Amino acid sequence: MSIPLFHKIIYSFKEVVVNKGEVLLKEGDPVNFLIIVKTGEIELSSHIDSTTFVLEKLGPGSILNFRKFYFDDETNNVNVTCP
């Protein structure tokens, strides 16, 4: 990764506060941002028929959507919420 690209990435970060129950991403949404969990947790889930399955809970220090740096056409394949 070049230094200018690294600086562009680092200086484009912004802190976003997410409230309980808020949806960050839905299945099929385009991935156009990186998520780094600073505090609390986010929940990854999927729907099959009418049932929701929690696949994983991510806590502080977790990074989601890092694949966006490698693949331009990445779409989200899970629901991401703040439980």
N, C-alpha and C positions, 0 to 999 in steps of 0.2 A: 504494500500500500504506500503510495507516495505521501510525502509530508503535506502538500497542499490538500489532498483528499482527507487525510487524517484530521487536519485543522478544521476543515469544513464540517466534518462529522461531529467533532468535539464541541465546536462553537454553535452548532445548531440544536443542541439539546435544550429542552425546556421542561420544567417541572410541572406536572399536572396532578391535581388532587382528584381522586376518584372516590365517589361516595358508595356506601354499601348498596348492593343491588344494581349498580350501574354496569351496563354492557360496554366493553371496550371494543370488541370485534365479534362479528357473527360468522358462522360458517359460510364460505364463499366470498367474503369481503376481500378486496385487494389488500395486500400487505404493503403499506407505504410508510411505516414507522417502526422503530425499535422500542421495545418496552423493557425497562429496567425497574425492578421492584425495589423501592427504597425502604419502605416500611409496610407492614400489613401483609396481605396475601392476595393473589388472584387465583381464580379457579378456571381450569380448562375442562370443558364438557362437550358432549356430543348428544344429538337426539337420534333415536332410532324408534320409528313409529311415533308414539306419543310419550315415550319414556326418555328422561334425561339421565345420562350416565356421566358422573364426575370422573374424569380420566386422571387428573393430577391437580394438586394445589402447589403453587409456587410462592415462596416467601422472599424476604429481603436478600438482595444479591442475585436473584434469578434474572435471566435475560431471555426474552421471547422475541421471535422474529429476526434473529441474527442471520438467517439464511437469505434475507433480502439483500445482503451485501454480495452474495454470490449468484443469485438468480433473479433476473429482472421481472419475470412473469409470475412470481410467487403469489398464490392466493391462500387465504387462511382456511384451515380445514377443521377448526374447532371453534366453539364459542368461548370467549374470554370475558369473565365477569369478576366483579369485586363482591365476594360472598358476604 
